């Protein structure tokens, strides 16, 4: 900003003292051409005060106008990645001037006071302006922004067949999602399959769905689908993907699969598969907020089954509890470094670790 004139902090953020940029255009343009990655955090407050790195709301509009009056090009003509954190409706829409046809990945988080209507408006715009060869798309709304989001997400995804990384809050489980180059899919979804019933609170997969996914996503390396859900009261035996379906995952998915997070139904845990089968390349496994009972019999059944289908390199089962910051990737540790947070799953992981170290007959 300083290349285009003196700046100062003016109560609600940084702006040009003259009110409008009027500095060295040629030098500014040369710098903008070098930008490959751009990050913006529109957090308004920091410990009760205005954040000192916050821009006034009209700065992006002024920059865009300045670029247009000089050469009609893009503000960041060679940008590859954009990370955008918005705390208000206005902050959210201001990402648009920074987009360009060179963009490969975009990561947007709507925080705090962003409304559901502003979230939907931005998705409509992104559908029109994002490059069709986009490689990575992450979109995290706040709680209010989840309302009516699935159609907007689907419009952004449709036709973008080069997508390799997709991190979204809801997923239209139909042909739109079967992107052949997809390598990473993370979604916390309230969704429907095109031919199936609605699952409030998440998607539960049957064998047909798992086989369709495995056939469509041959390059998939990481899959998180609806593993973190809110629940209270007694364990609901009708919710979740049956734990026995992990065998179908093994049989249907490519050996490239390295990370899996899924909400499991443990009400009818079978004996370990015979003949034995195991994930060939899996390095990370999470059950999210799956509900595990406290009985020794149930723990032993689940331990024996998971011990059989998970490769020996996996020594513990990762988990979450309702209420944690779910904007965090399930494949990343919590702020305190933990990967697992549920006490019963912690107990099972301890048992699994002992089995891995000393063998099943001595654990």
Secondary structure, DSSP 8 states (H G I E B T S, - for coil): -GGGS-EEE-SSSEEETTSS--S-HHHHHHHHTT--EEEEE---EETTEE-TT-B-TTHHHHHHHHHHHHTS--TTTT--EEEEEESSHHHHHTTGGG--TT--EEEEEE-TT--HHHHHHHHHHHHHHS-TT--EEEEE--SGGGTT-HHHHHHHHTT-TT--EEEES---BSGGG--TT--EEEE---EEBTTS-EETTS----HHHHHHHHHH-TT--EEEES------SS--TTSSEEGGGHHHHHHHS-TT--EEEE-EE-TT-----SS----SS--EEE-TT------HHHHHHHHHHHHHHS-TT--S-B---TTS-TTS-TTS--TTS-S---HHHHHHHHHHHHHHHH-TTT-
